[in-house]
Amino acid sequence: MTGGSPQVVLEALIPVLVVLGALIMVISAIAMVRERDAFSRINVLSPATGLGLPLIVLAGYLNRVLVAGFSAIDLIKVIATIGALLVVSSLASNVLARAAYLSGAPVDPRTSPQDLAEQPKA
């Protein structure tokens, strides 16, 4: 293995990660437009925030490593960022879906089960 090969691998991997992340974002956006109700649109957002954005963040980190070298602080930051993206995405989807339901947004009749439509059991 030559001395420059990790750099060559990073130079090839970074654009692949960026394009893949952006492609996931675009596909999710197109799918959101095609969905029938607010709840399905919120559900379709999950791949974008759970996979697309982390891939782009990872590509940014790898580019930083390529340009400035490895830094433990930067690694911690990227791990925290990806973790925050996953947690915030899950919580935001839940809150958006509940807010949409409570606002009276129409639910596609084919959506099943509709647990929020049921009265809580005492």
Secondary structure as UniProt FT lines:
FT   TURN            3..4
FT   HELIX           5..34
FT   HELIX           38..47
FT   HELIX           48..52
FT   HELIX           53..68
FT   HELIX           72..102
FT   TURN            103..104
FT   TURN            109..110
FT   HELIX           115..117
//
